[in-house]
Amino acid sequence: MKLVGVELRRVAMPLVAPFRTSFATMTTREILLVRVETEDHEGYGECVTMADPLYSSEYTAAAADVLRSYLVPALAALPDLDPWAVSPALAAFKGHRMAKAALETAVLDAWLRSHDLSMGQWLGATAERVPAGVSVGIMDSVPALIDAVDGYLSEGYLRIKLKIEPGWDVAPVRAVRERFGDDVPLQVDANTAYTLADAAQLARLDPYGLLLIEQPLDEEDIRGHAELARQVRTPICLDESIVSARSAADALAMGACSVVNIKPGRVGGYLEARRIHDVCAAHGVPVWCGGMLETGLGRAANVALAALPGFTLPGDTSASGRYYRTDITEPFVLRDGHLDVPRGPGLGVSPIPGQLAEVTTSTEWIGR
């Protein structure tokens, strides 16, 4: 393929309800979309950075700048373009995995379309649909949480994830278990809100039969997670700490986790995400696909990834309506607790022009 140019598009997607985690409350999802144009095809990638550097050191304005100033020019210098060429071409630039992932995904989408292959086919998907879980933010009260969980279970979601933080952990988990019983697959996500000194508090979650505790400690505290795993019975899952197949292998070797959340944007793209899947599968460690409140573009790619055989736990691949009243693609709809894996070429979905224009706040074209 020959690169013609790259479009950077900023969009602002209002959420159906505020989404609160231990680090922020979001009412609108600001997203950077990357569109690669080749001589014959185009492809889309979704950059999962947030507006502020709170989940990670990356943020949307910085992603746009590094793409404009460094990553796109490096790609434009290549005589030929394919998905495997992207990572080596960008390797000299440290970090910025989410920006790199968006660019690589756009190239991959265009390349797959040129070869009439779906992303699921190319990744090695073995399922035609994937079980869907839902992430429930921190609420103002336990009754409000119970109402929210009740609604999601009524919609058919197969797993509930509760966001937690100090002061909002044991009580909400206990309330959900008492109201909905032990048969509901339940897990919690701390987004690095605790320290090892909180081990006794986190151990108070053990009686509730959780699938896992996700990223309780700081992302760099691998040793602390290994020690915490020895002090609690609930399996430890790492999210922010896993940025590559190498870091996944290191964490497993240290006993820092027994489950891994794979977020393609966080690890630099779907090629690296598949490598992490393979490392975990070789060690018999289950993985699941995390979410970053993606539009239908990012959701399509995540659903395809979640159809690989090592993804044995329901992920955060919720239906479009969980976050957005109107998506920029045809919406993903929950059916019997599952989402269908797209079968069309590339991502299998494309933006609907009118709906995309409605939420666009700016565009920028970077020619070769």
C-alpha positions in Angstrom: 0.0 0.0 0.0 1.0 3.6 -0.6 0.1 6.2 2.0 -1.7 9.3 0.7 -2.3 11.0 4.0 -3.8 10.9 7.4 -6.8 12.7 8.9 -7.0 13.5 12.6 -10.6 14.1 13.7 -11.6 15.2 17.2 -15.1 14.2 18.3 -17.1 14.8 21.5 -19.6 12.1 22.4 -22.1 12.9 25.2 -22.6 9.9 27.6 -26.0 8.7 28.5 -25.1 9.2 32.2 -22.0 10.4 34.1 -19.3 7.7 34.5 -17.3 8.0 37.7 -14.1 6.1 38.5 -11.5 6.5 41.3 -9.7 9.1 39.2 -12.4 11.1 37.3 -16.0 11.7 36.4 -16.8 11.8 32.7 -19.9 13.3 31.1 -18.6 13.6 27.5 -16.1 11.3 25.9 -13.6 13.3 23.8 -12.1 11.1 21.2 -9.4 11.3 18.5 -10.1 9.3 15.4 -7.3 8.6 12.9 -8.2 7.9 9.3 -5.4 6.6 7.0 -6.0 7.1 3.3 -4.1 4.9 0.8 -4.2 4.9 -3.0 -7.1 2.4 -3.0 -8.6 2.2 0.5 -9.1 4.0 3.8 -8.9 2.7 7.4 -9.9 4.0 10.8 -8.2 3.8 14.2 -9.6 5.1 17.5 -7.2 6.7 20.0 -8.3 5.8 23.5 -6.6 8.6 25.3 -8.7 10.7 27.7 -8.8 14.5 27.7 -6.5 14.7 30.7 -3.6 12.5 31.8 -5.4 10.8 34.6 -5.8 7.1 33.5 -2.3 7.2 32.0 0.4 9.7 31.1 -1.2 10.0 27.6 -3.9 12.5 26.8 -5.7 13.5 23.6 -4.0 16.8 22.8 -0.6 15.2 23.2 -1.6 12.2 21.1 -2.6 14.6 18.3 0.7 16.4 18.6 2.9 13.3 18.5 1.0 11.9 15.6 1.3 15.2 13.7 4.9 15.9 14.5 6.5 12.5 14.6 4.4 9.3 14.0 2.7 10.2 10.7 5.9 11.6 9.2 7.7 8.4 10.1 5.0 6.4 8.4 5.0 8.6 5.4 8.7 8.0 4.9 8.1 4.2 4.3 8.2 3.2 0.6 5.6 0.5 1.3 3.0 0.2 4.0 1.5 -2.8 5.8 0.5 -3.5 9.4 3.8 -5.1 10.3 5.8 -2.1 9.2 4.1 0.3 11.6 5.7 -0.6 14.9 9.3 -0.8 13.7 8.8 2.6 11.9 7.6 4.2 15.2 9.9 2.4 17.6 12.4 5.3 17.9 9.7 7.4 19.6 9.4 6.5 23.3 5.9 5.7 24.8 2.7 7.1 23.2 1.3 3.6 22.8 -2.3 4.8 22.5 -1.4 7.2 19.6 0.7 4.4 18.0 -2.1 1.9 18.4 -4.6 4.3 16.7 -2.3 4.7 13.7 -1.5 1.0 13.5 -5.2 0.1 13.6 -6.0 2.5 10.8 -3.3 1.0 8.7 -4.5 -2.5 9.6 -8.1 -1.6 8.7 -7.1 -0.3 5.3 -4.8 -3.3 4.6 -7.5 -5.8 5.7 -10.1 -4.1 3.4 -7.6 -4.3 0.5 -7.3 -8.1 1.1 -11.0 -8.6 1.8 -10.3 -10.0 5.2 -12.2 -9.3 8.5 -10.3 -8.4 11.6 -11.6 -11.4 13.3 -10.4 -13.7 10.6 -6.9 -12.1 10.6 -6.5 -12.2 14.4 -7.5 -15.8 14.6 -11.0 -15.5 16.1 -12.7 -18.8 17.0 -16.1 -17.4 18.1 -18.8 -15.7 16.1 -20.1 -13.8 19.1 -18.6 -12.8 22.5 -20.1 -12.6 26.0 -20.6 -9.0 27.2 -19.9 -7.6 30.6 -20.6 -4.1 31.8 -18.6 -1.7 33.9 -20.6 0.2 36.6 -19.2 3.5 37.8 -19.0 4.7 41.4 -22.5 5.9 42.4 -23.8 8.5 44.9 -25.5 5.8 47.0 -25.8 2.1 47.3 -29.6 2.2 46.3 -28.6 4.0 43.1 -26.0 1.3 42.5 -28.5 -1.5 43.0 -30.9 0.1 40.6 -28.1 0.4 38.0 -27.0 -3.2 38.4 -30.6 -4.4 38.2 -31.0 -2.6 34.9 -27.9 -4.1 33.4 -28.8 -7.6 34.4 -32.3 -7.1 33.0 -30.7 -6.1 29.7 -28.8 -9.4 29.7 -25.2 -8.5 30.6 -23.4 -11.7 31.7 -20.9 -10.1 34.1 -20.9 -7.0 36.4 -17.8 -5.0 37.1 -18.0 -2.4 40.0 -15.6 0.5 40.1 -14.2 0.9 43.7 -12.1 3.3 45.7 -11.3 3.6 49.4 -14.6 4.2 51.2 -16.6 2.6 48.3 -15.6 -1.1 48.2 -16.9 -3.6 50.7 -20.4 -2.0 51.2 -21.3 -1.9 47.6 -20.0 -5.4 46.9 -21.9 -6.8 49.9 -25.1 -5.0 48.8 -24.9 -6.3 45.2 -24.2 -9.9 46.4 -27.1 -9.7 48.9 -29.5 -8.4 46.3 -28.6 -10.5 43.3 -27.0 -13.6 44.8 -23.8 -15.5 44.4 -24.5 -16.7 40.9 -23.9 -13.3 39.2 -20.3 -13.1 37.9 -18.9 -10.1 39.8 -15.6 -8.3 39.8 -14.2 -5.0 41.0 -11.8 -2.4 39.5 -9.8 0.0 41.6 -7.8 1.8 38.9 -4.7 2.0 41.2 -6.6 3.6 44.1 -5.1 1.5 46.9 -1.6 0.8 48.4 -0.2 -2.4 49.9 -1.1 -0.9 53.3 -4.7 -1.5 52.3 -4.3 -5.3 52.0 -6.4 -6.0 55.0 -9.3 -3.9 53.6 -9.0 -5.6 50.2 -9.0 -9.0 51.9 -12.5 -8.1 53.3 -13.7 -8.6 49.7 -12.7 -12.3 49.8 -15.9 -13.7 51.2 -17.9 -12.4 48.2 -16.6 -14.7 45.6 -15.4 -12.1 43.1 -13.9 -13.2 39.8 -11.0 -10.8 40.4 -9.8 -7.5 41.8 -8.5 -5.3 38.9 -5.4 -3.1 39.3 -5.7 -2.3 43.0 -2.2 -0.8 43.3 -0.1 1.7 41.4 0.8 0.6 37.9 4.5 0.5 38.6 4.1 -1.5 41.8 4.5 -5.1 40.4 6.2 -6.3 43.5 3.4 -4.9 45.7 0.8 -6.7 43.6 2.8 -9.9 44.0 2.8 -9.4 47.8 -0.9 -8.5 47.8 -1.7 -11.7 45.9 -0.2 -13.6 48.8 -2.4 -11.8 51.3 -5.8 -12.0 49.6 -7.7 -15.0 48.1 -9.4 -13.1 45.3 -7.4 -13.3 42.1 -5.5 -10.2 41.2 -5.9 -8.9 37.6 -3.5 -6.3 36.1 -4.6 -3.6 33.7 -2.6 -0.4 33.7 0.6 -2.3 34.6 0.5 -4.4 31.4 1.9 -2.4 28.5 3.5 -5.2 26.4 3.9 -8.9 26.1 7.2 -8.6 28.0 5.6 -6.8 30.9 2.8 -9.4 31.0 5.4 -12.2 31.1 7.3 -10.4 33.9 4.2 -9.9 35.9 3.2 -13.6 35.6 6.7 -14.7 36.5 6.6 -12.6 39.7 3.2 -13.9 40.7 1.8 -10.4 40.5 -1.4 -11.5 38.8 -3.4 -14.6 37.7 -5.7 -12.7 35.2 -4.8 -10.1 32.6 -7.0 -7.3 31.1 -5.9 -6.6 27.6 -6.6 -3.1 26.3 -5.2 -2.8 22.8 -4.7 1.0 23.0 -2.8 0.7 26.3 -0.4 -1.9 24.8 0.3 -0.2 21.5 -2.1 -2.0 19.2 -3.8 -5.2 18.2 -0.6 -6.9 17.1 0.9 -6.5 20.6 -2.5 -7.4 22.1 -2.4 -10.7 20.3 1.1 -11.4 21.5 -0.1 -10.8 25.1 -3.0 -13.2 24.5 -0.5 -15.8 23.3 1.8 -15.3 26.3 -1.0 -15.7 28.7 -2.5 -18.7 26.9 0.9 -20.4 27.0 0.9 -20.0 30.8 -2.8 -21.0 31.2 -3.7 -17.5 32.4 -7.2 -16.2 31.4 -7.5 -12.8 29.7 -10.4 -10.5 28.9 -10.8 -7.4 26.8 -11.0 -4.1 28.6 -12.8 -1.1 27.3 -12.2 2.7 27.1 -15.7 3.9 26.3 -15.0 3.4 22.6 -17.2 4.3 19.7 -18.4 1.6 17.3 -15.0 1.7 15.5 -13.0 0.8 18.6 -15.7 -1.5 19.8 -15.7 -3.5 16.5 -11.9 -4.1 16.9 -12.3 -5.1 20.5 -15.1 -7.5 19.8 -12.9 -9.2 17.1 -10.0 -9.5 19.6 -12.3 -10.9 22.3 -13.2 -13.7 20.0 -9.8 -15.3 20.3 -9.7 -18.5 22.3 -7.8 -17.3 25.3 -10.5 -14.7 26.1 -12.4 -16.9 28.5 -13.9 -14.2 30.7 -16.5 -11.7 29.6 -14.9 -8.3 28.8 -16.0 -4.7 28.9 -17.4 -5.0 25.4 -20.8 -3.5 26.2 -23.4 -2.6 23.7 -23.2 0.9 22.2 -26.2 2.0 24.2 -24.4 1.5 27.4 -22.6 4.8 26.8 -24.0 6.5 23.8 -27.6 7.3 22.6 -26.3 7.6 19.1 -23.0 6.0 18.0 -21.0 7.1 14.9 -21.4 3.6 13.4 -24.3 1.2 13.3 -24.8 0.3 17.0 -23.6 -2.8 18.6 -26.7 -4.4 20.2 -26.8 -7.0 23.0 -28.4 -10.3 22.0 -28.7 -13.0 24.7 -25.9 -11.3 26.6 -23.5 -11.4 23.6 -22.2 -9.1 20.8 -21.8 -10.4 17.3 -18.2 -10.4 15.8 -18.2 -8.2 12.7 -17.7 -10.2 9.5 -17.1 -7.5 6.9 -13.7 -6.5 5.6 -11.4 -4.6 8.0 -13.1 -3.5 11.2 -16.4 -4.5 9.6 -18.0 -1.2 10.4 -17.7 2.3 9.0 -18.7 5.8 10.3 -22.1 7.1 9.3 -21.3 10.4 7.7 -24.1 12.5 9.2 -23.7 11.1 12.7 -19.9 11.5 12.5 -20.3 15.1 11.4 -22.7 15.9 14.2 -20.1 15.1 16.9 -17.0 16.4 15.1 -15.3 19.3 16.8 -12.2 19.6 14.4 -10.4 17.9 11.6 -6.8 18.1 10.4 -5.3 16.6 7.2 -1.7 15.6 7.1 -0.5 14.9 3.6 2.4 12.7 2.7 
